[in-house]
Amino acid sequence: MHTVISSGQLKSNFGQIIGQIKKGTKFTVSYRNSPAFEILPIIRQKRGVNNLKSDPIYHFGPLCRSSTGDVSVNHDKVLYQ
């Protein structure tokens, strides 16, 4: 959902608006009847195996060799779990 509010409404209802943002509402804040900025919720994704298909770094080929002789599976455990 996207909602337009004035800077005065933001100031007066800040706590309530923050609650709506946490639930996914996006806001455009206007100042003197002109859009001034947007407030967007942070999208948090769980890390792990299910999100690897959408992770662009995961699909890189080998970039170097491990200085400790470790294998990529162990590096992936640190990065993705």
HTML snippet that shows the backbone in 3Dmol.js (N, CA, C, O; Angstrom):
<script src="https://3Dmol.org/build/3Dmol-min.js"></script>
<div id="view" style="width:600px;height:400px;position:relative"></div>
<script>
const pdb = `
ATOM      1  N   MET A   1       0.844  -1.174   0.000  1.00  0.00           N
ATOM      2  CA  MET A   1       0.000   0.000   0.000  1.00  0.00           C
ATOM      3  C   MET A   1       0.891   1.240   0.000  1.00  0.00           C
ATOM      4  O   MET A   1       1.954   1.247   0.621  1.00  0.00           O
ATOM      5  N   HIS A   2       0.457   2.282  -0.695  1.00  0.00           N
ATOM      6  CA  HIS A   2       1.204   3.540  -0.774  1.00  0.00           C
ATOM      7  C   HIS A   2       0.257   4.675  -0.362  1.00  0.00           C
ATOM      8  O   HIS A   2      -0.854   4.787  -0.880  1.00  0.00           O
ATOM      9  N   THR A   3       0.710   5.510   0.572  1.00  0.00           N
ATOM     10  CA  THR A   3      -0.120   6.579   1.113  1.00  0.00           C
ATOM     11  C   THR A   3       0.622   7.899   1.038  1.00  0.00           C
ATOM     12  O   THR A   3       1.827   7.954   1.284  1.00  0.00           O
ATOM     13  N   VAL A   4      -0.096   8.970   0.696  1.00  0.00           N
ATOM     14  CA  VAL A   4       0.481  10.314   0.679  1.00  0.00           C
ATOM     15  C   VAL A   4       0.038  11.033   1.946  1.00  0.00           C
ATOM     16  O   VAL A   4      -1.152  11.075   2.260  1.00  0.00           O
ATOM     17  N   ILE A   5       1.011  11.604   2.681  1.00  0.00           N
ATOM     18  CA  ILE A   5       0.714  12.363   3.895  1.00  0.00           C
ATOM     19  C   ILE A   5       1.504  13.662   3.865  1.00  0.00           C
ATOM     20  O   ILE A   5       2.493  13.783   3.143  1.00  0.00           O
ATOM     21  N   SER A   6       1.063  14.619   4.645  1.00  0.00           N
ATOM     22  CA  SER A   6       1.782  15.887   4.751  1.00  0.00           C
ATOM     23  C   SER A   6       2.856  15.776   5.831  1.00  0.00           C
ATOM     24  O   SER A   6       2.813  14.879   6.673  1.00  0.00           O
ATOM     25  N   SER A   7       3.804  16.685   5.798  1.00  0.00           N
ATOM     26  CA  SER A   7       4.845  16.682   6.834  1.00  0.00           C
ATOM     27  C   SER A   7       4.223  16.911   8.215  1.00  0.00           C
ATOM     28  O   SER A   7       4.716  16.382   9.211  1.00  0.00           O
ATOM     29  N   GLY A   8       3.147  17.693   8.277  1.00  0.00           N
ATOM     30  CA  GLY A   8       2.448  17.914   9.543  1.00  0.00           C
ATOM     31  C   GLY A   8       1.813  16.643  10.068  1.00  0.00           C
ATOM     32  O   GLY A   8       1.857  16.376  11.269  1.00  0.00           O
ATOM     33  N   GLN A   9       1.214  15.845   9.170  1.00  0.00           N
ATOM     34  CA  GLN A   9       0.630  14.571   9.579  1.00  0.00           C
ATOM     35  C   GLN A   9       1.711  13.615  10.087  1.00  0.00           C
ATOM     36  O   GLN A   9       1.501  12.882  11.053  1.00  0.00           O
ATOM     37  N   LEU A  10       2.861  13.633   9.426  1.00  0.00           N
ATOM     38  CA  LEU A  10       3.969  12.789   9.869  1.00  0.00           C
ATOM     39  C   LEU A  10       4.389  13.171  11.284  1.00  0.00           C
ATOM     40  O   LEU A  10       4.598  12.308  12.137  1.00  0.00           O
ATOM     41  N   LYS A  11       4.508  14.461  11.518  1.00  0.00           N
ATOM     42  CA  LYS A  11       4.923  14.945  12.841  1.00  0.00           C
ATOM     43  C   LYS A  11       3.889  14.595  13.911  1.00  0.00           C
ATOM     44  O   LYS A  11       4.247  14.163  15.006  1.00  0.00           O
ATOM     45  N   SER A  12       2.622  14.779  13.598  1.00  0.00           N
ATOM     46  CA  SER A  12       1.552  14.562  14.577  1.00  0.00           C
ATOM     47  C   SER A  12       1.290  13.087  14.877  1.00  0.00           C
ATOM     48  O   SER A  12       0.890  12.735  15.987  1.00  0.00           O
ATOM     49  N   ASN A  13       1.514  12.235  13.890  1.00  0.00           N
ATOM     50  CA  ASN A  13       1.147  10.819  14.018  1.00  0.00           C
ATOM     51  C   ASN A  13       2.350   9.898  13.833  1.00  0.00           C
ATOM     52  O   ASN A  13       2.210   8.790  13.316  1.00  0.00           O
ATOM     53  N   PHE A  14       3.519  10.348  14.251  1.00  0.00           N
ATOM     54  CA  PHE A  14       4.756   9.632  13.965  1.00  0.00           C
ATOM     55  C   PHE A  14       4.722   8.178  14.431  1.00  0.00           C
ATOM     56  O   PHE A  14       5.056   7.279  13.660  1.00  0.00           O
ATOM     57  N   GLY A  15       4.330   7.937  15.660  1.00  0.00           N
ATOM     58  CA  GLY A  15       4.300   6.570  16.201  1.00  0.00           C
ATOM     59  C   GLY A  15       3.378   5.657  15.421  1.00  0.00           C
ATOM     60  O   GLY A  15       3.736   4.517  15.124  1.00  0.00           O
ATOM     61  N   GLN A  16       2.204   6.140  15.089  1.00  0.00           N
ATOM     62  CA  GLN A  16       1.235   5.352  14.330  1.00  0.00           C
ATOM     63  C   GLN A  16       1.765   5.058  12.926  1.00  0.00           C
ATOM     64  O   GLN A  16       1.606   3.946  12.421  1.00  0.00           O
ATOM     65  N   ILE A  17       2.392   6.050  12.298  1.00  0.00           N
ATOM     66  CA  ILE A  17       2.931   5.876  10.954  1.00  0.00           C
ATOM     67  C   ILE A  17       4.071   4.865  10.948  1.00  0.00           C
ATOM     68  O   ILE A  17       4.171   4.045  10.035  1.00  0.00           O
ATOM     69  N   ILE A  18       4.929   4.919  11.964  1.00  0.00           N
ATOM     70  CA  ILE A  18       6.007   3.938  12.072  1.00  0.00           C
ATOM     71  C   ILE A  18       5.425   2.523  12.147  1.00  0.00           C
ATOM     72  O   ILE A  18       5.945   1.603  11.517  1.00  0.00           O
ATOM     73  N   GLY A  19       4.372   2.355  12.901  1.00  0.00           N
ATOM     74  CA  GLY A  19       3.707   1.049  12.990  1.00  0.00           C
ATOM     75  C   GLY A  19       3.200   0.575  11.639  1.00  0.00           C
ATOM     76  O   GLY A  19       3.311  -0.607  11.312  1.00  0.00           O
ATOM     77  N   GLN A  20       2.644   1.490  10.852  1.00  0.00           N
ATOM     78  CA  GLN A  20       2.159   1.124   9.512  1.00  0.00           C
ATOM     79  C   GLN A  20       3.314   0.785   8.582  1.00  0.00           C
ATOM     80  O   GLN A  20       3.203  -0.122   7.757  1.00  0.00           O
ATOM     81  N   ILE A  21       4.420   1.506   8.709  1.00  0.00           N
ATOM     82  CA  ILE A  21       5.596   1.221   7.886  1.00  0.00           C
ATOM     83  C   ILE A  21       6.114  -0.181   8.190  1.00  0.00           C
ATOM     84  O   ILE A  21       6.474  -0.926   7.279  1.00  0.00           O
ATOM     85  N   LYS A  22       6.150  -0.536   9.463  1.00  0.00           N
ATOM     86  CA  LYS A  22       6.610  -1.872   9.851  1.00  0.00           C
ATOM     87  C   LYS A  22       5.732  -2.967   9.262  1.00  0.00           C
ATOM     88  O   LYS A  22       6.189  -4.093   9.066  1.00  0.00           O
ATOM     89  N   LYS A  23       4.475  -2.642   8.981  1.00  0.00           N
ATOM     90  CA  LYS A  23       3.557  -3.606   8.381  1.00  0.00           C
ATOM     91  C   LYS A  23       3.613  -3.594   6.859  1.00  0.00           C
ATOM     92  O   LYS A  23       2.929  -4.381   6.206  1.00  0.00           O
ATOM     93  N   GLY A  24       4.437  -2.692   6.281  1.00  0.00           N
ATOM     94  CA  GLY A  24       4.617  -2.699   4.829  1.00  0.00           C
ATOM     95  C   GLY A  24       4.090  -1.501   4.072  1.00  0.00           C
ATOM     96  O   GLY A  24       4.245  -1.442   2.852  1.00  0.00           O
ATOM     97  N   THR A  25       3.471  -0.540   4.745  1.00  0.00           N
ATOM     98  CA  THR A  25       2.935   0.628   4.053  1.00  0.00           C
ATOM     99  C   THR A  25       4.063   1.568   3.632  1.00  0.00           C
ATOM    100  O   THR A  25       4.986   1.832   4.403  1.00  0.00           O
ATOM    101  N   LYS A  26       3.975   2.068   2.403  1.00  0.00           N
ATOM    102  CA  LYS A  26       4.927   3.056   1.888  1.00  0.00           C
ATOM    103  C   LYS A  26       4.265   4.431   1.954  1.00  0.00           C
ATOM    104  O   LYS A  26       3.067   4.562   1.704  1.00  0.00           O
ATOM    105  N   PHE A  27       5.051   5.453   2.291  1.00  0.00           N
ATOM    106  CA  PHE A  27       4.522   6.806   2.400  1.00  0.00           C
ATOM    107  C   PHE A  27       5.306   7.771   1.516  1.00  0.00           C
ATOM    108  O   PHE A  27       6.531   7.702   1.422  1.00  0.00           O
ATOM    109  N   THR A  28       4.569   8.669   0.872  1.00  0.00           N
ATOM    110  CA  THR A  28       5.172   9.838   0.250  1.00  0.00           C
ATOM    111  C   THR A  28       4.798  11.011   1.132  1.00  0.00           C
ATOM    112  O   THR A  28       3.618  11.252   1.389  1.00  0.00           O
ATOM    113  N   VAL A  29       5.798  11.738   1.594  1.00  0.00           N
ATOM    114  CA  VAL A  29       5.554  12.882   2.473  1.00  0.00           C
ATOM    115  C   VAL A  29       5.641  14.152   1.642  1.00  0.00           C
ATOM    116  O   VAL A  29       6.624  14.395   0.942  1.00  0.00           O
ATOM    117  N   SER A  30       4.584  14.956   1.738  1.00  0.00           N
ATOM    118  CA  SER A  30       4.565  16.219   0.991  1.00  0.00           C
ATOM    119  C   SER A  30       4.874  17.387   1.924  1.00  0.00           C
ATOM    120  O   SER A  30       4.570  17.359   3.116  1.00  0.00           O
ATOM    121  N   TYR A  31       5.481  18.400   1.345  1.00  0.00           N
ATOM    122  CA  TYR A  31       5.792  19.628   2.078  1.00  0.00           C
ATOM    123  C   TYR A  31       5.366  20.781   1.198  1.00  0.00           C
ATOM    124  O   TYR A  31       5.844  20.927   0.073  1.00  0.00           O
ATOM    125  N   ARG A  32       4.466  21.602   1.714  1.00  0.00           N
ATOM    126  CA  ARG A  32       3.891  22.712   0.951  1.00  0.00           C
ATOM    127  C   ARG A  32       3.277  22.234  -0.362  1.00  0.00           C
ATOM    128  O   ARG A  32       3.506  22.804  -1.429  1.00  0.00           O
ATOM    129  N   ASN A  33       2.492  21.171  -0.244  1.00  0.00           N
ATOM    130  CA  ASN A  33       1.726  20.588  -1.342  1.00  0.00           C
ATOM    131  C   ASN A  33       2.572  20.001  -2.472  1.00  0.00           C
ATOM    132  O   ASN A  33       2.061  19.798  -3.573  1.00  0.00           O
ATOM    133  N   SER A  34       3.844  19.727  -2.225  1.00  0.00           N
ATOM    134  CA  SER A  34       4.698  19.069  -3.215  1.00  0.00           C
ATOM    135  C   SER A  34       5.358  17.853  -2.575  1.00  0.00           C
ATOM    136  O   SER A  34       5.767  17.911  -1.415  1.00  0.00           O
ATOM    137  N   PRO A  35       5.467  16.752  -3.319  1.00  0.00           N
ATOM    138  CA  PRO A  35       6.147  15.582  -2.768  1.00  0.00           C
ATOM    139  C   PRO A  35       7.576  15.937  -2.378  1.00  0.00           C
ATOM    140  O   PRO A  35       8.306  16.541  -3.163  1.00  0.00           O
ATOM    141  N   ALA A  36       7.975  15.562  -1.162  1.00  0.00           N
ATOM    142  CA  ALA A  36       9.311  15.895  -0.675  1.00  0.00           C
ATOM    143  C   ALA A  36      10.202  14.660  -0.552  1.00  0.00           C
ATOM    144  O   ALA A  36      11.368  14.691  -0.943  1.00  0.00           O
ATOM    145  N   PHE A  37       9.652  13.571  -0.007  1.00  0.00           N
ATOM    146  CA  PHE A  37      10.440  12.349   0.129  1.00  0.00           C
ATOM    147  C   PHE A  37       9.514  11.170   0.362  1.00  0.00           C
ATOM    148  O   PHE A  37       8.322  11.334   0.623  1.00  0.00           O
ATOM    149  N   GLU A  38      10.092   9.967   0.263  1.00  0.00           N
ATOM    150  CA  GLU A  38       9.349   8.745   0.508  1.00  0.00           C
ATOM    151  C   GLU A  38       9.927   8.018   1.720  1.00  0.00           C
ATOM    152  O   GLU A  38      11.123   8.082   2.003  1.00  0.00           O
ATOM    153  N   ILE A  39       9.048   7.340   2.410  1.00  0.00           N
ATOM    154  CA  ILE A  39       9.448   6.470   3.511  1.00  0.00           C
ATOM    155  C   ILE A  39       9.026   5.061   3.113  1.00  0.00           C
ATOM    156  O   ILE A  39       7.857   4.800   2.831  1.00  0.00           O
ATOM    157  N   LEU A  40      10.010   4.152   3.097  1.00  0.00           N
ATOM    158  CA  LEU A  40       9.749   2.784   2.672  1.00  0.00           C
ATOM    159  C   LEU A  40      10.127   1.812   3.778  1.00  0.00           C
ATOM    160  O   LEU A  40      11.090   2.049   4.508  1.00  0.00           O
ATOM    161  N   PRO A  41       9.383   0.721   3.911  1.00  0.00           N
ATOM    162  CA  PRO A  41       9.759  -0.276   4.902  1.00  0.00           C
ATOM    163  C   PRO A  41      11.022  -1.004   4.471  1.00  0.00           C
ATOM    164  O   PRO A  41      11.286  -1.154   3.278  1.00  0.00           O
ATOM    165  N   ILE A  42      11.794  -1.453   5.439  1.00  0.00           N
ATOM    166  CA  ILE A  42      12.971  -2.274   5.152  1.00  0.00           C
ATOM    167  C   ILE A  42      12.491  -3.693   4.920  1.00  0.00           C
ATOM    168  O   ILE A  42      11.737  -4.247   5.720  1.00  0.00           O
ATOM    169  N   ILE A  43      12.930  -4.266   3.830  1.00  0.00           N
ATOM    170  CA  ILE A  43      12.555  -5.640   3.515  1.00  0.00           C
ATOM    171  C   ILE A  43      13.634  -6.544   4.079  1.00  0.00           C
ATOM    172  O   ILE A  43      14.789  -6.503   3.656  1.00  0.00           O
ATOM    173  N   ARG A  44      13.242  -7.343   5.021  1.00  0.00           N
ATOM    174  CA  ARG A  44      14.198  -8.260   5.650  1.00  0.00           C
ATOM    175  C   ARG A  44      13.964  -9.654   5.089  1.00  0.00           C
ATOM    176  O   ARG A  44      12.844 -10.165   5.093  1.00  0.00           O
ATOM    177  N   GLN A  45      15.032 -10.248   4.613  1.00  0.00           N
ATOM    178  CA  GLN A  45      14.941 -11.601   4.088  1.00  0.00           C
ATOM    179  C   GLN A  45      15.727 -12.535   4.982  1.00  0.00           C
ATOM    180  O   GLN A  45      16.800 -12.195   5.480  1.00  0.00           O
ATOM    181  N   LYS A  46      15.181 -13.695   5.170  1.00  0.00           N
ATOM    182  CA  LYS A  46      15.903 -14.712   5.918  1.00  0.00           C
ATOM    183  C   LYS A  46      17.024 -15.232   5.030  1.00  0.00           C
ATOM    184  O   LYS A  46      16.837 -15.488   3.841  1.00  0.00           O
ATOM    185  N   ARG A  47      18.178 -15.378   5.637  1.00  0.00           N
ATOM    186  CA  ARG A  47      19.303 -15.933   4.897  1.00  0.00           C
ATOM    187  C   ARG A  47      19.252 -17.443   5.004  1.00  0.00           C
ATOM    188  O   ARG A  47      18.745 -17.989   5.984  1.00  0.00           O
ATOM    189  N   GLY A  48      19.765 -18.098   4.018  1.00  0.00           N
ATOM    190  CA  GLY A  48      19.813 -19.550   4.051  1.00  0.00           C
ATOM    191  C   GLY A  48      19.673 -20.117   2.657  1.00  0.00           C
ATOM    192  O   GLY A  48      19.673 -19.386   1.667  1.00  0.00           O
ATOM    193  N   VAL A  49      19.557 -21.406   2.597  1.00  0.00           N
ATOM    194  CA  VAL A  49      19.558 -22.123   1.334  1.00  0.00           C
ATOM    195  C   VAL A  49      18.405 -21.709   0.429  1.00  0.00           C
ATOM    196  O   VAL A  49      18.581 -21.671  -0.789  1.00  0.00           O
ATOM    197  N   ASN A  50      17.255 -21.403   0.965  1.00  0.00           N
ATOM    198  CA  ASN A  50      16.093 -21.071   0.142  1.00  0.00           C
ATOM    199  C   ASN A  50      16.275 -19.806  -0.677  1.00  0.00           C
ATOM    200  O   ASN A  50      15.629 -19.653  -1.713  1.00  0.00           O
ATOM    201  N   ASN A  51      17.141 -18.892  -0.241  1.00  0.00           N
ATOM    202  CA  ASN A  51      17.322 -17.628  -0.949  1.00  0.00           C
ATOM    203  C   ASN A  51      18.548 -17.617  -1.854  1.00  0.00           C
ATOM    204  O   ASN A  51      18.878 -16.571  -2.413  1.00  0.00           O
ATOM    205  N   LEU A  52      19.225 -18.733  -2.013  1.00  0.00           N
ATOM    206  CA  LEU A  52      20.451 -18.747  -2.804  1.00  0.00           C
ATOM    207  C   LEU A  52      20.194 -18.486  -4.282  1.00  0.00           C
ATOM    208  O   LEU A  52      21.043 -17.895  -4.949  1.00  0.00           O
ATOM    209  N   LYS A  53      19.070 -18.898  -4.805  1.00  0.00           N
ATOM    210  CA  LYS A  53      18.776 -18.693  -6.228  1.00  0.00           C
ATOM    211  C   LYS A  53      18.701 -17.207  -6.572  1.00  0.00           C
ATOM    212  O   LYS A  53      19.020 -16.819  -7.695  1.00  0.00           O
ATOM    213  N   SER A  54      18.288 -16.385  -5.633  1.00  0.00           N
ATOM    214  CA  SER A  54      18.162 -14.952  -5.899  1.00  0.00           C
ATOM    215  C   SER A  54      19.387 -14.156  -5.453  1.00  0.00           C
ATOM    216  O   SER A  54      19.415 -12.936  -5.614  1.00  0.00           O
ATOM    217  N   ASP A  55      20.399 -14.821  -4.896  1.00  0.00           N
ATOM    218  CA  ASP A  55      21.593 -14.136  -4.409  1.00  0.00           C
ATOM    219  C   ASP A  55      22.640 -14.066  -5.526  1.00  0.00           C
ATOM    220  O   ASP A  55      23.191 -15.098  -5.909  1.00  0.00           O
ATOM    221  N   PRO A  56      22.923 -12.872  -6.056  1.00  0.00           N
ATOM    222  CA  PRO A  56      23.848 -12.778  -7.183  1.00  0.00           C
ATOM    223  C   PRO A  56      25.277 -13.182  -6.828  1.00  0.00           C
ATOM    224  O   PRO A  56      26.002 -13.675  -7.692  1.00  0.00           O
ATOM    225  N   ILE A  57      25.692 -12.990  -5.600  1.00  0.00           N
ATOM    226  CA  ILE A  57      27.054 -13.344  -5.208  1.00  0.00           C
ATOM    227  C   ILE A  57      27.243 -14.856  -5.192  1.00  0.00           C
ATOM    228  O   ILE A  57      28.320 -15.354  -5.518  1.00  0.00           O
ATOM    229  N   TYR A  58      26.206 -15.579  -4.817  1.00  0.00           N
ATOM    230  CA  TYR A  58      26.305 -17.034  -4.742  1.00  0.00           C
ATOM    231  C   TYR A  58      26.634 -17.654  -6.091  1.00  0.00           C
ATOM    232  O   TYR A  58      27.262 -18.711  -6.151  1.00  0.00           O
ATOM    233  N   HIS A  59      26.214 -17.003  -7.180  1.00  0.00           N
ATOM    234  CA  HIS A  59      26.386 -17.554  -8.522  1.00  0.00           C
ATOM    235  C   HIS A  59      27.723 -17.195  -9.162  1.00  0.00           C
ATOM    236  O   HIS A  59      27.982 -17.613 -10.291  1.00  0.00           O
ATOM    237  N   PHE A  60      28.573 -16.441  -8.488  1.00  0.00           N
ATOM    238  CA  PHE A  60      29.916 -16.158  -9.011  1.00  0.00           C
ATOM    239  C   PHE A  60      30.712 -17.458  -9.086  1.00  0.00           C
ATOM    240  O   PHE A  60      30.535 -18.361  -8.268  1.00  0.00           O
ATOM    241  N   GLY A  61      31.568 -17.531 -10.055  1.00  0.00           N
ATOM    242  CA  GLY A  61      32.502 -18.650 -10.110  1.00  0.00           C
ATOM    243  C   GLY A  61      33.616 -18.408  -9.101  1.00  0.00           C
ATOM    244  O   GLY A  61      33.610 -17.394  -8.403  1.00  0.00           O
ATOM    245  N   PRO A  62      34.568 -19.327  -9.016  1.00  0.00           N
ATOM    246  CA  PRO A  62      35.681 -19.139  -8.085  1.00  0.00           C
ATOM    247  C   PRO A  62      36.474 -17.879  -8.435  1.00  0.00           C
ATOM    248  O   PRO A  62      36.822 -17.659  -9.595  1.00  0.00           O
ATOM    249  N   LEU A  63      36.749 -17.073  -7.447  1.00  0.00           N
ATOM    250  CA  LEU A  63      37.497 -15.838  -7.659  1.00  0.00           C
ATOM    251  C   LEU A  63      38.945 -15.968  -7.205  1.00  0.00           C
ATOM    252  O   LEU A  63      39.808 -15.222  -7.665  1.00  0.00           O
ATOM    253  N   CYS A  64      39.217 -16.914  -6.301  1.00  0.00           N
ATOM    254  CA  CYS A  64      40.574 -17.107  -5.791  1.00  0.00           C
ATOM    255  C   CYS A  64      40.624 -18.454  -5.076  1.00  0.00           C
ATOM    256  O   CYS A  64      39.633 -19.183  -5.021  1.00  0.00           O
ATOM    257  N   ARG A  65      41.770 -18.763  -4.544  1.00  0.00           N
ATOM    258  CA  ARG A  65      41.925 -19.989  -3.756  1.00  0.00           C
ATOM    259  C   ARG A  65      42.069 -19.616  -2.282  1.00  0.00           C
ATOM    260  O   ARG A  65      42.579 -18.547  -1.946  1.00  0.00           O
ATOM    261  N   SER A  66      41.624 -20.489  -1.434  1.00  0.00           N
ATOM    262  CA  SER A  66      41.713 -20.268   0.001  1.00  0.00           C
ATOM    263  C   SER A  66      43.166 -20.341   0.462  1.00  0.00           C
ATOM    264  O   SER A  66      43.895 -21.266   0.102  1.00  0.00           O
ATOM    265  N   SER A  67      43.572 -19.373   1.248  1.00  0.00           N
ATOM    266  CA  SER A  67      44.945 -19.381   1.771  1.00  0.00           C
ATOM    267  C   SER A  67      45.131 -20.443   2.854  1.00  0.00           C
ATOM    268  O   SER A  67      46.260 -20.811   3.179  1.00  0.00           O
ATOM    269  N   THR A  68      44.021 -20.935   3.411  1.00  0.00           N
ATOM    270  CA  THR A  68      44.112 -21.963   4.461  1.00  0.00           C
ATOM    271  C   THR A  68      43.865 -23.362   3.920  1.00  0.00           C
ATOM    272  O   THR A  68      43.927 -24.342   4.663  1.00  0.00           O
ATOM    273  N   GLY A  69      43.586 -23.454   2.625  1.00  0.00           N
ATOM    274  CA  GLY A  69      43.291 -24.762   2.038  1.00  0.00           C
ATOM    275  C   GLY A  69      41.872 -25.214   2.298  1.00  0.00           C
ATOM    276  O   GLY A  69      41.530 -26.362   2.012  1.00  0.00           O
ATOM    277  N   ASP A  70      41.041 -24.344   2.830  1.00  0.00           N
ATOM    278  CA  ASP A  70      39.654 -24.677   3.138  1.00  0.00           C
ATOM    279  C   ASP A  70      38.862 -24.850   1.847  1.00  0.00           C
ATOM    280  O   ASP A  70      39.291 -24.383   0.792  1.00  0.00           O
ATOM    281  N   VAL A  71      37.729 -25.504   1.917  1.00  0.00           N
ATOM    282  CA  VAL A  71      36.890 -25.743   0.742  1.00  0.00           C
ATOM    283  C   VAL A  71      35.726 -24.760   0.724  1.00  0.00           C
ATOM    284  O   VAL A  71      35.361 -24.193   1.755  1.00  0.00           O
ATOM    285  N   SER A  72      35.149 -24.564  -0.455  1.00  0.00           N
ATOM    286  CA  SER A  72      34.092 -23.563  -0.623  1.00  0.00           C
ATOM    287  C   SER A  72      32.862 -23.860   0.225  1.00  0.00           C
ATOM    288  O   SER A  72      32.159 -22.935   0.633  1.00  0.00           O
ATOM    289  N   VAL A  73      32.594 -25.118   0.493  1.00  0.00           N
ATOM    290  CA  VAL A  73      31.429 -25.468   1.315  1.00  0.00           C
ATOM    291  C   VAL A  73      31.540 -24.822   2.693  1.00  0.00           C
ATOM    292  O   VAL A  73      30.541 -24.349   3.234  1.00  0.00           O
ATOM    293  N   ASN A  74      32.731 -24.796   3.258  1.00  0.00           N
ATOM    294  CA  ASN A  74      32.920 -24.186   4.582  1.00  0.00           C
ATOM    295  C   ASN A  74      32.792 -22.669   4.517  1.00  0.00           C
ATOM    296  O   ASN A  74      32.280 -22.045   5.447  1.00  0.00           O
ATOM    297  N   HIS A  75      33.254 -22.083   3.428  1.00  0.00           N
ATOM    298  CA  HIS A  75      33.083 -20.638   3.253  1.00  0.00           C
ATOM    299  C   HIS A  75      31.597 -20.289   3.127  1.00  0.00           C
ATOM    300  O   HIS A  75      31.128 -19.304   3.698  1.00  0.00           O
ATOM    301  N   ASP A  76      30.867 -21.114   2.368  1.00  0.00           N
ATOM    302  CA  ASP A  76      29.443 -20.867   2.196  1.00  0.00           C
ATOM    303  C   ASP A  76      28.673 -20.953   3.514  1.00  0.00           C
ATOM    304  O   ASP A  76      27.708 -20.218   3.721  1.00  0.00           O
ATOM    305  N   LYS A  77      29.096 -21.839   4.392  1.00  0.00           N
ATOM    306  CA  LYS A  77      28.435 -21.946   5.697  1.00  0.00           C
ATOM    307  C   LYS A  77      28.566 -20.634   6.470  1.00  0.00           C
ATOM    308  O   LYS A  77      27.624 -20.204   7.135  1.00  0.00           O
ATOM    309  N   VAL A  78      29.718 -20.010   6.381  1.00  0.00           N
ATOM    310  CA  VAL A  78      29.931 -18.730   7.076  1.00  0.00           C
ATOM    311  C   VAL A  78      29.087 -17.638   6.446  1.00  0.00           C
ATOM    312  O   VAL A  78      28.493 -16.823   7.153  1.00  0.00           O
ATOM    313  N   LEU A  79      29.031 -17.615   5.132  1.00  0.00           N
ATOM    314  CA  LEU A  79      28.329 -16.537   4.431  1.00  0.00           C
ATOM    315  C   LEU A  79      26.808 -16.679   4.446  1.00  0.00           C
ATOM    316  O   LEU A  79      26.102 -15.673   4.518  1.00  0.00           O
ATOM    317  N   TYR A  80      26.297 -17.889   4.380  1.00  0.00           N
ATOM    318  CA  TYR A  80      24.866 -18.081   4.131  1.00  0.00           C
ATOM    319  C   TYR A  80      24.105 -18.736   5.271  1.00  0.00           C
ATOM    320  O   TYR A  80      22.927 -19.055   5.111  1.00  0.00           O
ATOM    321  N   GLN A  81      24.739 -18.947   6.412  1.00  0.00           N
ATOM    322  CA  GLN A  81      23.968 -19.544   7.509  1.00  0.00           C
ATOM    323  C   GLN A  81      24.157 -18.788   8.775  1.00  0.00           C
ATOM    324  O   GLN A  81      23.582 -19.150   9.802  1.00  0.00           O
TER     325      GLN A  81
END
`;
const viewer = $3Dmol.createViewer("view");
viewer.addModel(pdb, "pdb");
viewer.setStyle({}, {cartoon: {color: "spectrum"}});
viewer.zoomTo();
viewer.render();
</script>
